[in-house]
Amino acid sequence: MARELRVRPAAAPALEPSSERQHLLEQYQQIRDFSKTLCAPLATEDYVIQSMPDCSPTKWHLAHVSWFFETFLLKPFAVDYASPNPGYAYLFNSYYNAVGDRYPRPERGHISRPTVEETYRYRAHVDEHVLDLLECADEPDLSRLAPIVTLGLNHEQQHQELIVTDLKNMLSRNPLHPVYAERPAAPPLEAAAAGWVSFPEGIYWIGHTGNDFAFDNEEPRHREFIPSFHLASRLVTNADYLAFMHDAGYARPDLWLSLGWATVQQEGWRAPLYWEERDGQWWQFTLSGLRPVDLAEPVTHVSYFEADAYARWAGGRLPTEAEWEVASESVRMDGNFVERGRFHPAPLEVQSTVATLSQMFGDVWQWTQSSYSPYPGFRTAPGALGEYNGKFMCNQYVLRGGSCATPRSHIRPTYRNFFPPEARWQFSGLRVAQDA
C-alpha cells in the first residue's frame, strides 16, 4: 500500500532562489516522466485489472498521484484552478478521511471510466498547472510550495514501486506467463559464501537528521541502547531457503509463530509466492516470464511469518530495525534498484570478504523483527497530510533497504517501510541476525 506521509516542516536545503525553482521543475518532470516510462510496455488492457484487494490497477495509480498534486497543491494555491472532473476527488482519494469520502479500495478494478487515455489527459492537465504554478510563484510562495511538491514527488515514487509490484501480481494470474520486461538468460552463479559481521554494544543515534527530505515516521532522531550482535554478510538466497523447505520447514509448527502457523495452514503455503513446482523442479514467475529458480538470487516474496520461521530454523533471528540501521551506516547506498530495469533480485556477484556487508540496499526489502511503532516524541501533523502515517502504527512490521522495484533516489538508511506480517506480494526477503 502506498505510504502517504508528510514532509517535515523544516527548511529545504539551502539553494539560490533561481536554483531552487529550477531544481523543483526538473525533479517534477523527471519523476512524473518515469511513471510513464514504467507503463511503456503495457497494453491498454493491462492498466485496468485489479488482481486482489491489496493491489490497484495501474490506471488508478497514475490518476491518484495526479489527484494528490491537484488536492494538496493546485486547489489550495492555484487561482481559478478547475479539475477536469469534480468526481475525481472521490474516485481517486485513497486514505485521506479529512479530505472527504473515497471509492472502496477493493472495487477499483470495477472502474472502466475514465479511460486510460482520459487518465493520461488528466495527468497532463495537472502537470500543466503545477509547472505554471511553480514558474510563476514569487520566492516566498515558492518556499511554501516546495515542501508540498517534494512530498508529492516522494509519494509518486512510492506508487511507482506499487505499479511494478501490482503489475507482477496481476500478470502472475495469467497462465500464459506474459513478459513485462525482457531479460536475457544468464549462466547460473554459485551462491556467495555467507559470514557474520559483528557490531559492539553501545548507545546509538537512530532516525533521520538534517535538512534533506524524510517522512515523519523517520523522526525524531533519538538514542537507543543496542546490545552487541552479529548480522549476516549477505541476504538469504533461494538455495538457503530451499534447504529450509527440504527440511520440512513448512510442516514444522515448532518453527512458526502461532499466527504464522495458522496462516500457513489456512493458505496452504509451501513455498514463496510466485513459486511453482514442475516435474520436481521449482520455477518462479518473474516480470520476465516464468524462470527456473536461480539458487544464487536472494529469496523474495516471503512474508514476515516465513522470514521469522526461516531465521529460527537457521539458528538466528531477524534483526531489529535499529540494528539494521546501525549496520547500514557504513555501507555505500548502492544496489539493484528499479532504474536498473531488471525488476528482479540479482545474485551477489562481488563480495570482498564474508566479513563485509553486501546487498544492504536494493534487491529485496528486508524484514526486521520490529513492530511498526512511533519513535519517542513522534507526533502526527494536523490536517489531511498528517493523518495517514500514525494511524497505521498497529499490526505491522518494519522493512528496510528498498528493493529492485524502488527508485534509487527514494531510499535512505532511515527509511521505514511497513506491511502486515502475512504480506507477500512486495519484493520482501530477509537477512539473519544473531545475538553476540
N, C-alpha and C positions, 0 to 999 in steps of 0.2 A: 504494500500500500504506500501511497505517496506520503512523504513527511512534510506537511505544510506547517513550517515553523516561522519564527520571526527573526529578523536581523537584530543584532544588538544595537541600542541607540547610540553607542559610542561613535565618534567621528570616523569618517573613512580615511584611508591612508592619505598623507599629505601630498596633494597634487597641485600643480599650477591650474588656475581656472580653466584655461583652454584645454589642457591635457586631461583634466577630469572629464570634461564633456566628450572629448574625442575617445577616451577610454570607454566610457559608458556606451557610446554609439557603436564602437567597433565590437565590444563584447556582446551587446544586444544582438547585433546582426549575425555574429559568428555562432552564438549558441542557438538562436532561432533557426538558422540555416541548417545546423547539424541535425535538428529534429527531422527536417525534410530529407536530409541525406540518409538517415536511418530508415526512412519509409520508401526510398527509391526502389528497392527490389520488389515492392508489394504490388499485387493486382488489386483492383477495386474491392473484390470480394474479401480480401484479407483484412481490410480495415474495419469490418463491421461485426465480426464474430466475437462473442464473449464465451470463453470456454469453461469458466467456472466463476462463482461469485467474487473470489478474491482478485480476479483479473478484470481488465476493462478493455473494450475494443480500442484499437489504435486510433480510430477516428475520435473517440471520446477524449483520449489523452491529448490529442492535438487541439481540440476545442477547449478543454479545461484549462490548459496553461494559458491560452489566449484570454479566457474568462478571467483568470487571475489578474492579468495586467489591466483588463477592462474594469474590473471591480475595484481594485485597490489603488490604481494609478489614474486611469482615464476619467472615470466617473467623478472622483473627488477633485481632480486637479485640472482637467482639460475643459475649458469653457465651451459650452454648446456641444459637447460630445454626445452622439446618439448611437446606440447599439444597432446593428443590422436587424436584430430581432429581440425584443424585450424578454421573450420566453427563454432565451439562453441563460438568463440569470437563475432560473430554476433548473433547467436541464443540465447545466454544466457545473453547478455547485457540487462540492464533494462532501466536506465535513464541517463547513462553516455555519453553525447554527445561528450565530449572531447576524449573519447576512440575510438569512431567510430560509425558506423551505428548499428541499432538494429532491430530485428524482431518485427513486430507490436504486441503490448500487447494484443489487443482483439482476436488475432488469435493464441495464444499459445496453445489452445486446439486442433488445427488442426495438430499438430506435433506428429506423432506416432514414429518417429525415431529421436534420439536414443531411443532404448527400455528402459524399466525400468532396466533391467539387465545391459545394457550398461551404463546407468546413474550411477548405483552403482559402476561399474568399473571405471568410470571417477572420482567419489569421492575417491575411493581407490588410484587411481593414484596420485591425488592431495595430499592426506594425506601422502602418502609415501614420496613425495618430500618435503612437508612442514616440516615434522618431521626430515627428513635428514638435511634440511637447518638449523633448529633450533639446532640440536645436534652438527653440525659441525661449526657453526659460532663462531668466536672469540668474546671476550667480547665487544669490541667497535661495531662490526657489530650487535651483539645481541641487544645492546641498541638501535640501529637504527631500527631494525626489530620489536622490542617488541610493539611499538605503533600501527603498521600496523596489527600485529596479534591480538591485543586486539580489535581494531576496527572491524576486520573481524569476531571475535567471537561474539561481540555485534550485528553486522549485522546478523549473523546466528540466534541469539536468536530472533531477530525481525521476521525473516522468520519462526522460529518455531511457533510463535504466529499466523502468517498468515497461516501456514499449518493447524492449528486447526480451525481457523475461516473459511477458504476457504473450508475445508472438510465439515464443518457443512452446509454451503450454498449448496454445491454440493449434499450431502446426503438428504437435505430437499426437493430437487426436485423429489425424488423418492416416489411414493405413497405407497410403502411398508414400509416406515419409518424405514430404516435399522439402526442397532445399531453399533456405533463405539466402545463404551466402556460400558460394563455392569455396572449398578449402582443399588444396591438393593433399593427397595421402602422403604421409611421411614415414620413413622407416622407424620402427619402434625403438625407443631408447630404454636403457636399463634404468630402473628407478635409482635415484641418487641415494647414497648412504645417509642414514639419519644419526644424529648425535644429540647431545644436550648442551645448551648454553646456560651458564649459571649467573644468577643475579643475587647480590648480597641484600640482607635485610636493611631496612632504613626507612626514613620518613621522606616521602617523595611528593612533589607537586604534581597534581593531576588536573587536567582540564585546560581549556583554551585561554590564552592570554595574548595581548597585542591588539592592533587595530585592523587586522585582516578580518574578513567575514567569517563568522561562525554562527551556527544555530544556538538558540538559547539553552538547549539541553546539554551543551558542552561547557557550560559555566554554572556557577562561579568556579574559578580556579581555587583549589583547596589542597590541603595536605592529607596524605594517608600513610599510615604505617603498613609496610608490606614485609612479611617475613621472607627469608631467603627462599628462592625457588629455582627450578630448572625449567627451561622451555625448549621444546623440540626444535631442532635446527631447520626443519622443513615441514611442509604440510603433509597430512596423511594422504597417501596415494591410493589409487584403485587396487594395487597389489596388496597394500596393507589391509584395506577394507575387505577384499576377497578372503583373506586369511581369517578375518573375523566371521565372515559369512560361512566359510567352510568349517569353522569350529562351532557351528550351530548358534551363532550369535543372535539370530532372530528367534531362537527356540528356547533360550535360557532365561527364565524370569529373574534369576539372581543378578543379571547384568543391568536390569532396567528399573527406572523409577516406576512407581505404581501406575501413575497416569500414562507413562510411556508404554508400559506393557499392555495396558488396556487398549491403547491406541493401536499398537501392533496387532492385537487380536481382532479388533474391530475392523481395521482397514486391510488386514491380510498382507502387511508389509513383509517382504523377504529380500529386498534389495533397494538401493537408492531409486528415487523417482527417475523415470525415463529409461531404466534398465529392463531388458527382456532377455530371456534365455532361449536359445535356439540350438537344438541338437548338441546340448552340453556346453555351448559357448555363450558367454554373455556379450550382448550388444547394448548400445545406448543410443537413444535419439539425440542428435545434436542439431544445431541450426544449419549444419552442412549435410543433413540427412542421417540415416542410420549407419553407425560405425561400430566396429568391434571395440570393446572396452580396452583402452590403452592403459597398461599396467602402471606406466610411469606418470600418468597425469594425476593431479590432485583429485580426490573424490569430491563430487559435488552433488547438490540436490539431496542433502540429508538434513533431517530435522534436528532440533536440539536434543530430542529424545535419543535419536540414533547416535549423534555425536557424543552424548554423555555415556551411552552404553558402550560405544567403542573405546572411549578413553578408560573406562573402568576395566574392560576386557584387557586392554594393553598395559594395565598396571599403573595407570596415571589418573589424570583428571583434566577437565577443561580449565584453562587459565581464567583468572578473574580479569575484568576489563582493565583494572588498574595495573595488573601485571603486564598485560599485553601492551598498554600504553607506555609503561616504563621501558619495556624491551624494544619498542619501536623507535624510541628517540634517537638511537644511534644508527638507525638503518636508513639508507637512501630511499626516498619515497618514489620508487620506480617499480614498474611491473607491467603485467599484461592487462591493459585497460581497454575500454571499448574502441578507442581510436585505432588500435592495432588491427581491428577488423577480423579477429579470429573468432570472437563470440563463443569462446570455449576455453576452459583452463588449459594451460600449456605445461608440458613436462619441464622439470628443472634441468636445464642444460649445463649450467655452470655453477659450481659450488666450490668456493676456495677451500674450506675445511668443514668438517662436521661440527666444528665449534663456532660456526658463523651462521647467523640467522639469514634465511633465504625466503623469498615469496611472502614477505610480511604485508605487501600491498599488491592489489590486483588478484587475478585468477579466481579466488573464491572469498566470499565473506566468511569470517572465522567466528564460529560460535564461542562465546565465553560463558562461564557459569554465573555471571552477574545478572540479577534481575534488573529490568529497566526501571530505575527509580531516580528521584531528583537528587542532584548534588546538594550538599549543605548550603543553605541560603538561597536556593533556587526559588524564583517567583515567576509566575506566568505574567505576561504583559496584558494590559487591559485591551478590550476590544476583540474583533474577529481574528486579527492576525496572531493573537496570543493564545487563542483557545485550543488550538489543535494539539499542541505538544503535551502539556501537563496532563490532560485527561486520558492519555494513553499510557500513563505510567502505572500499569497494572497488568499482570498476567503476560508479560513479555520478557524476552531475554535479549541482551545486547550482543551485537555482532560488530566486528572491527575489520578494517583494512581494505574494503572495496572489493570489486570483482571484475571479471572480464566484460561485464556489462556496464561498469561505472565509468563516467568521464574522468579523465586524469585530473583535470583542474578542479574537480568537485570534492576530492578526498583529501584528508589530512589526518595526522596521528590521533587527534582528539575526537574525530567523527564518531558518533554513536548511532549506529543503525539498530533497529529493534523489530522483532517479529515474535508471534506466539510460538510456543515450543513445538507444535505439530507442523509448522510451515515448511514446505519442501520445494516450492516452485522457484524460489530465488536461487542464485548460484551460491549456495552456502556449503561450507566444508569445515574443516577443523585442524587444529594443531594441539598436540598433547602437552600438558604441563605435569610437573611432579613437585611435591614438597622436597625441600633440601634436607 
